[in-house]
């Protein structure tokens, strides 16, 4: 683990240097290579490689919130969506309540990577669209939250990708946990009311695609969920409207 930590630190420094403003006389860095607010065609991900302090403002003051580099359920890597950048700081969407929670982290504490992927969930049409470079690659039907337990709307991101021990269980083969949380349930499924985009199996097959029958999660065909888990990574933006 010490070796892994050292390597991760070197990656973080290299990533920060890749977009930092160069010294006078050096080759200028293109604006497209600097972290920026997410658009429909491009976004930036801050990958956590160690416990990382997060601050309410782009400066260290007071007691920071500590962000963990491994997901609670999967034990795998965590990436956070970059909302904006200011100097050597980036503001990221946090994976906890409230749903609009955000904080600032120092760019030299994370690995910054661009992503061309985006997920859009249309609750009214009960559809999920996967976009690359702003264009729809796949669109498929989904089960969304009931009127009493609606799927929350807003700008979120994938928090972690949790492959299930039983691919034929209620969640199907994989659950893509989001930074979104239910607005009406404080807890379900053993978690803090976190919303996931996941497959279908067992009893969840009783609710047909195109229906509003979940506790707020978004269910899709298991084959589509597996495909999403292969092409996406933690930190990819997810828009729910």
C-alpha positions in Angstrom: 0.0 0.0 0.0 2.9 2.4 0.6 4.2 1.8 -2.9 0.7 2.3 -4.3 0.4 5.6 -2.4 3.7 6.9 -3.7 2.8 6.1 -7.3 -0.6 7.7 -6.9 1.0 10.8 -5.5 3.3 11.0 -8.5 0.3 10.7 -10.8 -1.5 13.4 -9.0 1.4 15.8 -9.3 1.8 15.0 -13.0 -1.9 15.6 -13.6 -1.9 18.9 -11.9 1.1 20.0 -13.9 -0.6 19.1 -17.1 -3.0 21.9 -16.9 -1.2 24.4 -14.7 -0.4 27.8 -16.3 3.2 27.4 -17.6 6.1 29.6 -16.7 6.8 32.6 -18.9 8.4 31.6 -22.2 7.0 28.0 -22.0 4.5 26.6 -24.4 1.0 27.8 -23.5 -1.6 25.2 -22.4 -4.7 25.1 -24.4 -7.9 26.2 -22.6 -9.4 22.9 -23.6 -6.7 21.1 -21.6 -7.7 22.9 -18.3 -10.5 21.7 -16.0 -13.7 23.5 -16.6 -17.4 23.3 -15.9 -19.1 20.2 -17.5 -20.9 20.6 -20.8 -23.0 18.1 -22.8 -19.9 17.1 -24.7 -17.0 17.2 -22.1 -16.5 17.1 -18.4 -13.6 16.7 -16.0 -13.2 14.0 -13.3 -11.1 14.4 -10.1 -9.9 10.9 -9.2 -9.1 10.4 -5.6 -5.8 8.6 -4.9 -5.6 9.2 -1.2 -7.6 10.6 1.7 -8.2 14.2 0.5 -9.2 17.3 2.4 -12.1 19.2 1.0 -12.9 22.8 1.9 -16.0 25.1 1.6 -13.8 27.6 -0.3 -10.8 27.4 -2.5 -8.4 27.9 0.4 -7.5 25.8 3.5 -9.3 27.3 6.5 -11.0 25.7 9.4 -11.5 21.9 9.5 -11.8 20.1 6.2 -14.1 17.3 5.2 -12.0 14.2 4.4 -12.8 12.4 1.2 -12.1 8.7 1.0 -10.5 7.3 -2.2 -12.4 3.9 -2.1 -16.1 3.4 -2.5 -18.1 2.2 0.5 -19.8 -0.7 -1.3 -17.4 -1.7 -4.1 -14.1 -0.8 -2.4 -13.1 0.4 -5.8 -11.8 3.8 -7.0 -13.8 7.0 -6.5 -14.0 9.9 -9.0 -15.8 13.2 -8.4 -17.3 15.4 -11.1 -15.5 18.8 -11.4 -18.0 21.6 -11.4 -15.5 24.5 -11.9 -11.8 25.4 -11.4 -10.2 28.4 -9.8 -6.4 28.7 -9.9 -4.9 25.5 -8.4 -8.3 24.4 -7.0 -11.2 22.5 -8.4 -14.8 22.4 -7.0 -16.3 18.9 -7.0 -19.7 17.4 -6.5 -19.7 15.5 -3.2 -21.2 12.0 -2.9 -23.2 12.9 0.2 -26.3 14.9 1.2 -27.6 17.4 0.3 -27.8 16.5 -3.4 -26.2 19.8 -4.4 -23.3 19.4 -1.9 -19.9 20.6 -3.3 -16.5 21.4 -2.0 -13.0 22.5 -3.2 -10.0 20.3 -3.3 -6.4 21.2 -4.3 -5.6 20.0 -7.8 -2.3 18.5 -6.7 -4.2 16.0 -4.4 -6.1 14.4 -7.3 -5.7 13.0 -10.8 -7.6 15.1 -13.2 -9.0 13.4 -16.4 -11.4 14.6 -19.0 -14.4 12.5 -20.0 -16.4 12.6 -23.2 -19.2 10.6 -21.7 -22.4 11.7 -20.1 -25.7 10.1 -18.9 -29.0 11.7 -19.2 -32.1 10.3 -17.5 -35.5 11.6 -18.6 -37.9 10.7 -15.8 -41.0 11.7 -17.7 -40.1 9.6 -20.8 -38.6 6.9 -18.5 -35.5 6.7 -20.6 -31.8 6.6 -20.1 -29.4 8.0 -22.8 -25.7 7.5 -22.9 -23.9 10.3 -24.8 -20.3 10.6 -26.1 -19.1 13.9 -27.4 -22.6 15.2 -26.9 -24.2 12.6 -29.2 -26.5 9.8 -28.1 -24.8 6.5 -28.4 -27.5 4.4 -26.8 -31.0 5.1 -25.5 -33.1 2.6 -23.6 -36.2 2.3 -21.4 -36.0 2.4 -17.6 -38.0 2.0 -14.4 -38.0 5.2 -12.4 -39.3 6.2 -8.9 -42.9 6.1 -8.0 -44.8 9.4 -7.4 -44.4 8.8 -3.7 -40.7 8.0 -3.9 -39.6 10.0 -7.0 -36.2 9.8 -8.7 -34.5 13.1 -7.7 -33.8 15.7 -10.4 -30.5 17.5 -10.8 -26.9 17.3 -11.8 -25.2 14.3 -10.3 -22.4 11.9 -11.1 -21.4 8.3 -10.8 -19.9 7.8 -7.4 -18.8 4.1 -7.6 -19.4 1.0 -9.7 -20.5 -1.9 -7.6 -20.5 -5.3 -9.4 -23.0 -7.6 -7.7 -22.1 -11.1 -6.3 -25.3 -12.5 -7.8 -25.8 -11.1 -11.3 -29.3 -12.5 -11.3 -30.4 -10.8 -8.1 -32.7 -7.8 -7.7 -30.0 -5.3 -8.8 -28.8 -7.3 -11.8 -25.1 -7.7 -12.5 -24.0 -4.2 -11.5 -25.1 -1.0 -9.7 -23.8 2.4 -10.7 -24.2 4.3 -7.4 -24.8 8.0 -8.0 -24.1 11.1 -5.9 -27.9 11.5 -5.8 -30.0 10.7 -2.7 -33.8 10.3 -2.3 -35.6 13.4 -1.2 -38.2 11.4 0.8 -36.3 8.3 2.1 -33.4 8.6 4.6 -32.4 5.0 4.2 -33.1 1.9 2.1 -31.2 -1.1 1.0 -28.8 -0.7 3.9 -27.5 2.6 2.5 -28.2 6.3 3.2 -31.0 6.6 0.6 -28.5 6.7 -2.2 -29.9 6.4 -5.7 -28.3 4.0 -8.2 -28.6 3.1 -11.8 -28.7 -0.6 -11.9 -29.8 -3.8 -13.7 -32.9 -6.0 -13.1 -33.3 -9.5 -11.7 -35.6 -11.5 -9.5 -38.5 -9.5 -8.2 -37.5 -6.3 -10.0 -38.4 -8.0 -13.3 -42.0 -7.8 -12.2 -42.0 -4.0 -13.0 -41.8 -3.5 -16.7 -39.4 -1.1 -18.4 -41.2 2.2 -18.9 -42.9 2.1 -15.5 -42.6 4.2 -12.3 -42.2 1.6 -9.6 -38.9 2.0 -7.8 -37.9 3.7 -4.5 -36.1 6.3 -6.6 -33.4 4.2 -8.3 -33.3 3.8 -12.0 -33.5 0.3 -13.3 -32.5 -0.7 -16.9 -32.0 -4.0 -18.7 -29.1 -5.9 -17.2 -27.3 -6.0 -20.5 -27.4 -2.3 -20.7 -26.3 -1.8 -17.1 -23.3 -4.1 -17.8 -22.5 -2.1 -20.9 -22.6 1.2 -19.0 -20.3 -0.2 -16.3 -17.7 -1.0 -19.0 -17.7 2.3 -20.8 -18.2 4.7 -17.9 -16.1 5.5 -14.8 -16.8 7.1 -11.4 -17.1 10.9 -11.9 -19.0 10.8 -15.2 -21.8 13.4 -15.1 -25.4 12.2 -14.8 -28.3 14.6 -15.5 -31.8 13.7 -14.3 -34.7 15.8 -15.6 
